[in-house]
Each structure stands twice: as structure tokens, then as C-alpha cells.
Amino acid sequence: MTGNSEGIFQRTELLLGNDFLRRAAEKRVILFGVGGVGSWCAEMLIRSGIVHLTLVDSDRVSMTNVNRQLMATTKTVGLVKVEVLKQRLLEINPTAEIIALQRIYSPETHETFMLESYDFIIDAIDSLANKVYLIQQATKTNARFFSSMGAALKVDPTRIRVDEFWKVQGCPLAKALRSRLKKTGGVAKKFTCVYSDELLENKGDMPTGQVENNPEAYDNEGSIWDSRKARINGTSSYMPAMFGMTITSLVVKAIMNEK
């Protein structure tokens, strides 16, 4: 690290060493979904010394994002999430090479992302069907793959866990994913998830026009989706952020442990 970026990572270098920063700067990371989990994960990756980061999300900032998504403020409502987040990350490290893709990951768009060219693939996407497909395709590559389970309906950070996907217990999203994966050919290799077995109930009134739970359709924050309408579960301000930060810790530790 040289130039204006040198001082940014002084404390990281003191803790982890210059070799860590050198290796981190060489890694290519792609992050799918920059909502409550992904946005905080992205910032912590950049603050940890990751330089090459691709952000993938098709959404724009909405007012309901403000309570938990890093780049969501009353001034950014309506703007493209990946573009707003990219600008913030470049203010942290102007030398970072950040690619912002306002796209949906799906079987139809999969080839455009060239997953095999990345060292780390991170899943924090919404659609259950596309999440299943990403898991299947990412586990076919040589990249390290980490996935976020549901962060909604939770308030207790001491119940956040890290485990191999097939060992996750108490998470409705993981259960739904396993059901889909078993029906569609499974996965090519094991991978690690961040999850919590806490599951509270909504206490507020459901917004008009939204439907009851569909247990086969969870997004990455634990929200429930229907093909026509969605019921959104309540989410605290800090739990998605802590999921995202935990995923960053997995990337950091993987780089630390390289021979």
C-alpha cells in the first residue's frame, strides 16, 4: 500500500501485517446483494484492505431501507444502490477498483458475471430461486464462497453463528434453501453460512396489500416473498450489519490463513 491509501491501513497492518495487506489487495471479490447485509459487508471489506470489489444489485434505495442499509438515507432515496455505495467506498479508499453492476443475478444472466474469475464470492441476494442458483454455480468454482441466511426477526447478536450450510439449524431460510437444493441437484462442495436461530414475531401492523407468510420464499433478510405481493418481516437496524461484518471476518480469516 502506497500513496494516500497508506495511512488508511496503518492499524490493520499493525494487527495483521503487511503480507496480509498485500494478499488482500490482490484478491478479487464479488458481492451479490447490497442490502442490509451486503452493504455493511462491502464497506468492511474495503476498510479491511480489499481493493478489487464487484457489487451486484438491481435495486434503488427506498425509504424502508433507511433503518438498516449503509448507503440508505433520506437524501439517497431513489438512487441506484450499487452506485451510491460505490461512491461511499471510494471516499474511504480512492484507489480501490470497484465495479458497480445494476443487474439481477439469475440463470439467464449467470454467464455475464464470470464467477470463475473471482477469489471470493459472497451471497446476500434476495430471490430464493436466484439464491439457490448462485449457491449451485458458486460451489462449482475454485472461489471461497460465503452465504448469508436470514437476518430479519432477530435482535440478539449473541445468537449469530457461523457454520457449514448443511449443519445450520433453526433458520427458516436455510431450511427452504436445503429443500430447493435437494430437488435441483444439491451443491458441488460444502460452504460456510452466517445465520441465527433466533426467530421473533412481528408486533407491528402489516402494511396494506401484503400477504401472509409463504414458507417457500424467504429473502436474505428473512423477508417473505410471493410471486405477486410480498410480506416484509421486521428487521432491526444492527442485525443485518452484524451478519455482513461477520461475513467480512470470514474473508479476512481466509486470507490470514493462506500458506
Residue pairs with C-beta under 8 A, 6 or more apart in sequence:
1 8
1 9
1 13
1 21
1 25
1 49
3 95
4 94
4 95
5 93
5 94
5 95
8 47
8 92
8 93
9 21
9 49
12 20
12 21
12 48
12 49
13 20
13 21
16 252
16 256
20 49
20 255
20 256
21 49
23 255
23 258
24 48
24 49
24 50
24 51
24 252
24 255
25 49
25 50
25 51
25 52
26 52
27 50
27 51
27 52
27 119
27 120
27 251
27 255
28 52
28 54
28 117
28 118
28 119
28 120
29 45
29 50
29 52
29 53
29 54
29 118
29 119
29 120
29 121
29 122
29 251
30 53
30 54
30 56
30 113
30 115
30 118
30 120
30 121
30 122
31 38
31 41
31 42
31 45
31 53
31 54
31 55
31 56
31 122
31 124
32 38
32 56
32 57
32 105
32 121
32 122
32 123
32 124
32 125
32 134
33 56
33 57
33 123
33 124
33 125
33 126
33 148
33 220
34 42
34 55
34 56
34 57
34 69
34 71
34 81
34 82
34 85
34 124
35 57
35 59
35 65
35 68
35 69
35 81
35 124
35 126
35 220
35 221
35 240
36 65
36 68
36 69
36 151
36 221
36 235
36 240
36 241
36 243
36 244
37 124
37 148
37 151
37 220
37 221
37 240
37 241
37 243
37 244
37 247
38 55
38 57
38 122
38 124
38 148
38 220
38 244
39 69
39 70
39 71
39 72
39 81
39 85
39 244
40 70
40 240
40 241
40 244
40 245
41 122
41 124
41 148
41 243
41 244
41 245
41 247
41 248
42 53
42 55
42 70
42 85
42 89
42 244
43 70
43 85
43 88
43 89
43 92
44 244
44 245
44 248
45 53
45 248
45 251
46 53
46 89
46 92
46 93
46 96
46 98
47 92
47 93
48 248
48 251
48 252
50 96
50 251
51 93
51 95
51 96
51 97
52 96
52 97
53 89
53 96
53 97
53 98
53 99
54 98
54 99
54 101
54 118
55 82
55 85
55 86
55 98
55 99
55 100
55 101
56 82
56 101
56 103
56 105
56 113
56 125
57 81
57 82
57 101
57 102
58 102
58 103
58 104
59 80
59 81
60 78
60 79
60 80
60 81
61 69
61 71
61 72
61 76
61 77
61 78
61 79
61 80
61 81
61 84
62 72
62 77
63 74
63 77
64 232
65 72
66 72
66 73
66 74
66 77
67 235
67 237
68 235
68 236
68 237
68 238
68 240
68 241
69 81
69 240
70 85
70 88
70 241
71 81
71 84
71 85
71 88
72 81
76 84
80 100
80 102
81 102
82 100
82 101
82 102
83 100
83 102
85 100
86 98
86 100
89 96
89 98
90 96
90 98
101 113
103 109
103 112
104 127
104 130
105 113
105 125
105 130
105 133
105 134
106 127
106 129
106 130
106 133
107 130
107 133
110 133
110 137
115 121
115 137
115 138
115 141
115 143
116 141
116 142
116 143
118 141
118 143
119 143
119 144
120 143
120 144
120 145
120 146
120 251
120 254
121 134
121 138
121 141
121 143
121 144
121 145
121 146
122 145
122 146
122 147
122 148
122 247
122 251
123 131
123 134
123 135
123 138
123 145
123 146
123 147
123 148
123 220
124 147
124 148
124 220
124 244
124 247
125 131
125 134
125 219
125 220
126 219
126 220
126 221
126 223
126 225
127 219
127 225
128 176
128 177
128 180
128 216
128 217
128 218
128 219
128 225
129 180
131 147
131 177
131 220
132 177
132 180
132 181
132 184
135 145
135 147
135 165
135 177
135 181
135 187
135 191
136 181
136 184
136 185
136 186
136 187
136 188
138 145
138 191
139 145
139 187
139 188
139 189
139 190
139 191
140 188
144 251
144 254
145 191
145 192
146 191
146 192
146 193
146 194
146 247
146 250
146 251
147 165
147 191
147 192
147 193
147 194
148 193
148 194
148 195
148 220
148 243
148 244
148 247
149 168
149 171
149 173
149 174
149 193
149 194
149 195
149 196
149 220
149 243
150 171
150 172
150 173
150 195
150 196
150 218
150 219
150 220
150 221
150 222
151 196
151 220
151 221
151 222
151 235
151 239
151 240
151 242
151 243
152 221
152 222
152 223
152 233
152 234
152 235
152 239
152 240
153 198
153 199
153 200
153 201
153 202
153 222
153 233
153 234
153 235
154 196
154 198
154 199
154 200
154 222
154 236
154 239
155 198
155 200
155 236
155 239
156 196
156 198
157 238
157 239
157 242
159 196
159 197
159 198
160 194
160 195
160 196
160 239
160 242
160 243
160 246
161 168
161 194
161 195
161 196
161 197
162 192
162 193
162 194
162 246
162 250
163 192
163 193
163 195
164 190
164 191
164 192
164 193
165 174
165 177
165 178
165 187
165 190
165 191
165 192
165 193
166 178
166 190
168 174
168 193
168 195
169 197
170 195
170 196
170 197
170 198
170 199
171 195
171 196
171 197
172 199
172 215
172 218
172 222
173 195
173 218
173 219
173 220
173 222
174 193
174 195
176 215
176 216
176 217
176 218
179 216
180 216
181 187
192 250
194 243
194 246
194 247
194 250
196 239
196 243
200 234
202 233
202 234
203 234
204 234
206 231
207 232
209 229
210 229
210 230
210 231
210 232
211 226
211 228
211 229
211 230
211 231
212 231
213 224
213 231
214 224
214 225
214 226
214 231
215 224
217 224
217 225
217 226
218 224
218 225
219 225
221 233
221 235
221 240
222 233
222 235
223 230
223 231
223 232
223 233
223 235
224 230
224 231
224 232
224 233
